[in-house]
Amino acid sequence: MKTAMRLLCVEHLNLETQDQRLLVDNISFHLDQREILALVGESGSGKTLTSLALMNLLPSGVQKTSGIIRFHGEELDAGRTAALRGCRIATVFQEPMTSMNPTLRIGEQIAEVLVRHRQFSWKQAQLEAIALLDRVGIVDPAQRARQYIHQLSGGMRQRVMIASAISGQPDVLIADEPTTALDVTIQVQILSLLQELQQEMGMGMLLITHDLSVVASYAHRVCVMQQGQLVEQGNVVDTLGAPRHDYTRKLIGASLSALPAARQVHTSGTPLLRLRDICKSYPTARCLPLMLGKRLTVLHPTSLDIQPGEIVGLIGESGSGKTTLGSAAIGLIEADSGEILFEGKPLRGRQLNNLRRHSQIIFQDPYASLNPKIAVGEQIAEPLRVWQLRHGAAINARVHELLTLVGLKPEDANRLPSAFSGGQRQRIAIARALAMEPKLLVADEAVAALDLSVRGQILALFRALRDKLELSVLFISHDLSAVQQLCDRVIVMYHGRIVESGDTAQVVEQPQEDYTRQLLAAAPNVQQALARRTN
């Protein structure tokens, strides 16, 4: 049997902060040609820091204190790494909106890589950029190349990131949570694309993820990290099928979803929130300066009720209208038509202020929803001061209580958002939303960036608040296992319309619509993925 070429070798890597706090502790692993190696673990376990160390892109205040990184057998120093970065070693980052330049057109950003690393002329580079966009499955690539990153959907943004990453024809591709915020059908498309490109180009891929079902479906080997240490590694089927370490068993247990016991939700009283025939559209670009552009309808007449203490799941693909509906429900955007009632009263004047006091939203992207220049404790404390919910020392006590509630430490209150991982930032956003003690919470992909064990803690927290305070939640998610574990009722949206709704068990076990069946079939599952690989 022909031995695979060793592309990357990491030996005894240690990363520390300036005050000598150990972040990554003596880890070693290797990556071969045409191999997908998964690096898994909870938020803050050191996964992303390890990948940044490979490219010499460690954040300020973190340094490599020891260890060797070899590429094709050659030990890398800072200068050599800088020369390889972007061409021979490339990265698909977790969030395209923060890793791509919002002021440059998409085609220009990809062309820039080709000019710098492959010595293309600018004209050649622009043509090649269009060809790369076409290769990653973007429809009408010439038109998309002239657009900006914010004008694309989440799935297309990630495809652009992939096109940019492979433009230098890398030997090693690092994919850091490449599908975290994508719905299940788009997730399968992106992962299948990465796998296809990896085999076609002979790359080795380091896949960083907290989703074990993705690991079970696509990776060849897996390394499990816990608090900066590598606690287990090996073949995916052996490691996930018969884990040796307690922590690996804990992660696998957290990934297995089960339907909760059915709850009786009282529907005879006044709903907390009632939407009737809500519509929303946006103007499209004008063809000529004096011509009115057409309007794109993203939400067709939509009605729903949410009872006090009820958790309603809202699922569907990207672009189906889920976020628009959630934002309209709490008055963040104005609907074109229809009626919204909160506690039985129409939203206008003082009732709109009442809604804003008693409703909160957890946004999908914590990078954008937290102020990067203000300590997280102050950001959690601000609504307590504004609405005079706590005074004096009670404010700090409440901040510490909320941080502990979401799995962080009270001393984290003094740190800036940049000091936290993506999953930890999302926990901070959840803590800030809960500070208001809301009656209604719109959770827009609130647990998408969280690892499995922390996700379980947050879902349990939502359930406890529902039972204790009659908290109502509109839970917008592409994570069907989370919806199954949490929600009393499920609503399925497709192209701006509700196509199916019902009790969670009914929709999951006996779906009536083909589209619902497609979503359920696309949902990743660790046990099913392992079974397919062993058959």
C-alpha positions in Angstrom: 0.0 0.0 0.0 1.3 3.5 -0.9 2.1 5.6 2.1 0.3 9.0 2.1 2.5 12.1 2.0 2.9 13.8 5.4 1.9 17.5 4.8 1.8 18.9 8.3 3.3 17.8 11.6 2.8 19.5 15.0 5.1 18.4 17.8 4.6 19.4 21.5 2.9 22.7 20.8 2.4 25.0 23.8 0.6 28.4 23.8 0.5 30.8 26.7 -0.8 34.3 27.5 1.6 37.0 28.6 0.8 36.2 32.2 1.9 32.6 31.6 -1.6 31.1 31.6 -1.4 27.9 29.6 -4.0 27.8 26.7 -2.7 24.9 24.6 -0.7 22.2 26.5 1.9 20.0 24.7 -0.3 18.8 21.8 1.0 16.8 18.8 -0.7 15.6 15.7 -0.1 15.3 11.9 -2.1 15.7 8.7 -1.5 13.7 5.5 -2.3 14.4 1.9 -6.0 13.8 0.9 -6.9 13.4 4.6 -9.6 15.2 6.6 -8.5 15.5 10.2 -11.1 16.9 12.6 -10.2 18.9 15.7 -13.2 18.9 18.1 -13.9 20.2 21.6 -15.8 22.7 23.6 -15.6 26.5 23.1 -12.3 27.7 24.7 -10.6 24.3 24.4 -7.9 25.7 22.1 -9.1 24.5 18.7 -9.0 27.8 16.9 -5.9 29.0 18.7 -4.1 25.9 17.5 -5.1 26.6 13.9 -4.0 30.2 14.2 -0.6 29.1 15.5 -0.2 27.0 12.3 -0.4 30.3 10.3 1.4 32.5 12.8 -1.7 34.5 13.3 -2.0 34.3 17.1 -3.9 37.2 18.7 -2.2 39.9 20.7 -1.2 38.6 24.2 -0.9 34.9 23.1 2.4 33.4 22.2 3.9 30.1 21.2 6.3 29.2 24.0 7.5 25.8 22.6 6.8 23.3 20.0 7.7 22.6 16.4 5.5 23.0 13.3 6.7 21.2 10.1 5.3 21.7 6.6 6.5 19.0 4.1 9.2 18.1 6.7 10.5 21.7 6.9 10.4 23.5 10.2 8.4 26.7 9.9 9.6 30.0 11.3 7.6 33.3 11.2 9.1 34.4 7.8 8.5 31.1 6.1 4.9 30.8 7.5 4.1 34.3 6.2 5.3 33.3 2.7 3.1 30.1 2.7 0.0 31.7 4.2 -2.8 32.3 1.7 -1.3 30.0 -0.9 0.2 26.7 0.3 -1.7 26.9 3.6 -5.2 28.5 3.4 -8.1 29.0 5.7 -11.9 29.1 5.5 -12.9 31.2 8.6 -16.0 30.8 10.6 -17.6 34.1 9.7 -17.2 35.5 6.2 -18.6 38.9 7.1 -15.7 39.6 9.5 -13.0 38.0 7.5 -13.6 39.5 4.1 -13.3 43.2 3.2 -16.8 44.8 3.0 -15.5 47.7 0.8 -14.1 45.5 -2.0 -16.2 43.6 -4.6 -16.0 39.8 -4.3 -14.1 39.3 -7.5 -11.5 41.9 -6.5 -10.7 40.1 -3.3 -10.2 36.7 -5.0 -8.2 38.4 -7.8 -5.9 40.0 -5.2 -4.9 36.5 -4.0 -4.1 35.4 -7.5 -2.0 38.4 -8.3 -0.1 38.2 -5.1 0.6 34.5 -4.9 0.3 33.2 -8.5 1.6 36.2 -10.4 -1.5 36.6 -12.5 -2.1 39.8 -14.4 -5.1 41.8 -13.0 -7.2 40.9 -16.1 -6.3 37.2 -15.9 -7.0 37.2 -12.1 -10.5 38.7 -12.6 -11.3 36.0 -15.2 -9.9 33.3 -12.9 -11.9 34.7 -10.0 -15.1 34.2 -12.0 -14.1 30.6 -12.9 -13.4 29.9 -9.2 -16.8 31.2 -8.2 -18.4 29.0 -10.8 -16.3 26.0 -9.5 -17.7 26.4 -6.0 -21.3 26.3 -7.3 -22.3 30.0 -7.4 -24.9 30.7 -10.0 -24.2 33.6 -12.4 -20.6 34.0 -11.1 -19.8 37.0 -13.3 -22.6 39.0 -11.7 -21.8 37.8 -8.2 -18.1 38.8 -8.7 -19.3 42.4 -9.0 -21.2 42.3 -5.7 -20.1 42.9 -2.1 -20.1 40.2 0.5 -23.0 41.7 2.5 -25.3 41.3 -0.6 -25.1 37.5 -0.5 -26.8 34.9 1.6 -24.9 32.9 4.3 -24.4 29.9 2.1 -23.1 32.0 -0.8 -20.8 33.9 1.5 -19.2 30.7 2.6 -18.8 29.5 -1.0 -17.0 32.8 -1.7 -14.7 32.1 1.3 -13.9 28.7 -0.1 -13.2 30.1 -3.6 -10.8 32.6 -2.1 -9.1 29.9 0.0 -8.5 27.5 -2.9 -7.4 30.2 -5.3 -3.8 29.8 -4.2 -3.9 26.0 -4.8 -3.1 25.1 -1.2 -1.7 21.9 0.1 -3.3 22.4 3.5 -6.8 23.8 4.0 -7.9 24.8 7.5 -11.7 25.0 7.8 -12.7 26.7 11.1 -16.4 25.9 11.8 -17.2 26.4 8.1 -20.9 25.6 8.5 -21.9 26.7 12.0 -24.5 29.2 11.0 -25.9 27.4 8.0 -29.1 25.4 7.7 -28.9 21.7 7.3 -29.4 21.5 3.6 -26.8 24.2 2.8 -24.5 22.6 5.4 -24.5 19.4 3.5 -23.8 21.2 0.2 -20.8 23.2 1.7 -19.3 20.1 3.4 -19.7 18.0 0.3 -18.1 20.8 -1.8 -15.1 20.9 0.6 -14.7 17.2 0.5 -14.9 17.1 -3.3 -12.3 19.9 -3.7 -10.1 18.3 -1.1 -9.9 15.1 -3.0 -9.7 16.8 -6.4 -6.8 19.0 -5.4 -5.1 16.4 -3.2 -5.3 18.7 -0.1 -5.1 17.8 3.5 -7.9 19.5 5.5 -8.0 20.4 9.1 -11.7 20.6 10.0 -12.3 22.5 13.3 -15.8 21.9 14.6 -18.0 21.2 17.6 -20.5 19.1 15.6 -19.7 15.4 16.0 -22.2 14.4 13.3 -20.1 16.4 10.8 -17.0 14.6 12.0 -18.7 11.2 11.7 -19.8 12.0 8.1 -16.7 13.5 6.6 -13.5 13.1 8.6 -11.0 10.3 8.5 -9.3 10.9 11.9 -10.3 13.0 14.9 -8.4 14.8 17.7 -10.4 15.6 20.8 -9.4 18.7 22.8 -10.3 19.6 26.4 -9.0 22.7 28.2 -6.0 22.9 25.9 -5.0 19.3 26.0 -5.4 16.5 23.4 -7.2 13.8 25.4 -7.9 11.4 22.5 -7.2 10.9 18.9 -7.6 8.2 16.3 -9.7 6.8 13.4 -13.2 8.4 13.4 -15.2 5.1 13.5 -13.1 3.7 16.3 -12.9 6.9 18.4 -16.6 7.9 18.1 -17.8 4.3 18.0 -15.9 3.1 21.1 -14.5 6.2 22.9 -11.8 5.6 25.5 -11.9 9.0 27.3 -14.7 10.1 29.6 -14.8 13.5 27.9 -15.2 12.0 24.4 -18.1 9.9 25.8 -19.6 13.1 27.3 -19.5 14.9 23.9 -21.1 11.9 22.1 -23.8 11.7 24.8 -24.6 15.4 24.4 -25.0 15.0 20.6 -27.8 12.4 20.9 -31.1 14.1 20.8 -34.3 12.8 22.3 -37.8 14.1 22.2 -38.9 15.6 25.6 -42.0 14.4 27.3 -45.0 16.1 25.8 -46.2 19.2 27.7 -49.7 20.6 27.9 -49.7 24.2 26.7 -52.9 26.1 27.6 -54.3 27.7 24.5 -57.7 29.0 25.9 -56.4 32.3 27.3 -55.0 35.4 25.5 -51.8 34.6 23.6 -48.7 36.5 24.7 -48.0 37.3 21.1 -50.4 37.2 18.1 -49.4 37.8 14.5 -52.1 38.2 11.9 -51.3 38.3 8.1 -47.9 39.8 8.6 -46.2 40.7 5.2 -42.8 42.2 4.5 -41.0 43.1 1.2 -37.8 44.9 0.3 -36.9 47.0 -2.7 -34.5 45.5 -5.3 -31.8 47.4 -7.1 -33.0 49.9 -9.7 -32.2 49.2 -13.3 -32.0 53.0 -14.1 -31.7 56.0 -11.7 -35.2 57.3 -12.4 -36.9 53.9 -12.5 -38.5 52.4 -9.4 -37.1 49.0 -8.6 -39.3 46.0 -8.0 -40.0 44.8 -4.5 -39.0 41.4 -3.3 -41.5 39.7 -1.0 -39.6 37.9 1.8 -42.7 37.2 4.0 -46.1 36.4 2.6 -49.2 36.7 4.8 -48.2 34.9 7.9 -50.1 34.3 11.2 -49.1 32.6 14.4 -49.8 32.7 18.2 -47.4 32.2 21.0 -48.9 31.3 24.4 -47.3 32.3 27.8 -44.7 29.7 28.7 -44.7 28.2 25.2 -41.5 27.5 23.2 -42.2 27.6 19.4 -39.5 26.3 17.0 -39.2 28.1 13.6 -37.2 26.1 11.1 -36.4 26.4 7.4 -33.6 27.1 4.9 -31.7 30.3 4.7 -33.8 32.9 3.0 -37.1 31.3 4.1 -38.2 34.4 6.1 -37.4 33.1 9.7 -35.3 36.0 10.9 -37.6 38.6 9.2 -40.6 37.1 11.0 -38.8 37.1 14.3 -37.6 40.7 13.9 -41.1 41.9 12.9 -42.6 40.0 15.9 -40.8 42.3 18.4 -41.0 45.5 16.4 -37.4 45.6 15.2 -38.6 46.0 11.6 -41.9 47.4 10.5 -44.2 45.0 8.6 -45.8 46.2 5.3 -49.2 45.0 6.5 -50.9 42.8 9.1 -51.4 43.2 12.8 -49.3 42.4 15.9 -50.8 42.1 19.3 -48.8 41.8 22.6 -50.8 40.6 25.6 -53.9 41.2 23.5 -53.2 44.9 22.6 -52.1 46.3 19.3 -48.5 47.5 19.0 -48.6 51.3 19.0 -47.5 54.0 21.4 -47.1 52.9 25.0 -47.8 49.2 24.1 -44.7 49.3 21.7 -42.6 50.4 24.6 -44.1 47.7 26.8 -43.1 45.1 24.2 -39.6 46.4 24.1 -39.3 46.2 27.9 -40.6 42.7 28.0 -39.1 41.1 24.9 -35.5 40.5 23.9 -33.7 39.0 20.9 -30.5 36.9 20.8 -28.9 37.7 17.4 -27.2 35.0 15.3 -23.8 36.7 15.1 -22.3 37.7 18.5 -19.3 39.3 16.7 -21.7 42.0 15.4 -24.1 42.3 18.4 -21.5 43.0 21.1 -19.6 46.3 21.3 -15.9 45.3 20.9 -14.6 48.3 23.0 -16.8 47.8 26.1 -16.2 45.1 28.8 -18.8 42.4 28.6 -19.9 43.0 32.2 -20.8 46.6 31.4 -22.7 45.5 28.3 -24.8 43.1 30.5 -25.3 45.8 33.2 -26.4 48.5 30.8 -30.0 47.4 30.3 -30.3 46.9 34.1 -29.4 50.6 34.6 -31.5 51.9 31.7 -34.6 50.2 32.8 -33.7 50.6 36.5 -34.1 46.9 37.2 -31.2 46.9 39.7 -29.4 49.5 41.7 -25.9 49.9 43.2 -24.1 46.8 44.1 -27.0 44.6 43.0 -26.1 45.4 39.4 -22.7 43.7 39.6 -24.2 40.8 41.6 -26.8 40.3 38.9 -24.1 40.4 36.2 -22.0 37.8 38.0 -25.1 35.6 38.4 -25.9 35.8 34.7 -22.4 35.0 33.6 -22.4 31.9 35.9 -25.8 30.9 34.6 -24.4 30.7 31.0 -21.3 28.8 32.0 -18.8 31.6 32.3 -16.9 33.0 35.3 -17.7 36.2 37.3 -14.2 37.5 36.6 -14.9 37.4 32.9 -17.0 40.6 33.4 -13.9 42.7 33.1 -12.8 41.3 29.7 -13.5 42.6 26.2 -15.4 40.5 23.7 -12.2 39.9 21.7 -10.8 37.8 24.6 -13.5 35.1 24.1 -14.1 32.4 21.5 -17.1 32.5 19.2 -19.2 30.2 21.4 -18.3 32.1 24.6 -19.4 35.4 22.9 -22.8 33.8 22.2 -23.1 32.9 25.8 -22.5 36.5 26.7 -25.2 37.6 24.3 -27.6 35.2 25.9 -26.7 36.5 29.4 -27.4 40.1 28.2 -30.8 39.1 26.8 -31.8 37.4 30.0 -30.8 40.4 32.1 -34.1 42.1 31.2 -36.1 39.1 32.6 -38.2 39.1 29.4 -41.6 37.6 28.9 -40.8 36.9 25.2 -37.4 35.8 23.9 -36.6 35.6 20.1 -33.6 33.3 19.9 -32.2 33.6 16.3 -29.8 30.7 15.9 -28.9 31.3 19.6 -27.1 28.0 20.1 -25.6 27.5 16.6 -22.1 28.6 17.7 -22.1 26.6 20.9 -20.5 23.3 21.5 -22.7 20.4 22.4 -22.4 20.3 26.2 -22.8 24.1 26.5 -25.7 24.0 24.1 -27.4 21.4 26.4 -26.9 23.8 29.4 -28.5 26.7 27.5 -31.4 24.6 26.3 -31.9 23.4 29.9 -31.8 27.0 31.0 -34.5 28.0 28.5 -36.7 25.1 29.8 -36.1 26.1 33.4 -37.0 29.8 32.7 -40.1 28.6 30.9 -41.3 26.5 33.8 -40.3 29.1 36.5 -41.2 32.4 34.9 -43.6 31.3 32.0 -41.0 32.6 29.5 -42.1 32.3 25.9 -39.5 31.7 23.2 -39.6 31.9 19.5 -36.7 29.6 18.8 -35.3 30.2 15.3 -32.9 27.4 14.3 -31.5 25.1 11.7 -30.4 22.7 14.4 -33.3 20.2 14.3 -31.9 18.2 17.3 -32.1 21.4 19.4 -35.6 22.0 18.2 -36.6 18.5 19.2 -35.1 18.8 22.7 -36.6 22.2 23.5 -39.7 23.1 21.6 -43.4 22.4 22.3 -44.5 23.2 18.8 -42.7 23.5 15.4 -43.4 25.8 12.5 -41.8 25.0 9.1 -41.2 27.9 6.7 -40.3 27.8 3.0 -40.0 30.8 0.7 -41.7 33.2 3.1 -44.6 31.0 3.9 -45.6 28.6 6.7 -45.9 25.2 5.0 -46.4 23.0 8.1 -46.9 23.4 11.9 -47.8 21.2 14.8 -46.6 19.6 18.0 -42.9 18.8 17.9 -43.4 15.0 18.1 -46.0 15.1 15.4 -43.9 17.1 12.9 -40.7 15.2 13.6 -42.2 11.7 13.5 -45.0 12.1 11.0 -44.2 15.1 8.7 -46.9 15.9 6.2 -45.0 18.0 3.7 -42.2 16.8 1.3 -40.1 19.9 2.3 -40.3 19.0 6.0 -39.2 15.4 5.2 -36.2 16.8 3.2 -35.1 18.9 6.1 -35.4 16.0 8.5 -33.5 13.7 6.1 -30.7 16.2 5.8 -30.2 16.7 9.5 -26.8 15.2 10.6 -26.8 12.3 13.0 -23.7 10.7 14.6 -25.0 7.2 14.9 -26.4 7.1 11.4 -23.2 8.5 9.9 -21.1 5.9 11.7 -23.5 3.1 10.6 -23.1 4.1 6.9 -19.3 4.0 7.2 -19.2 0.6 8.8 -21.6 -1.0 6.3 
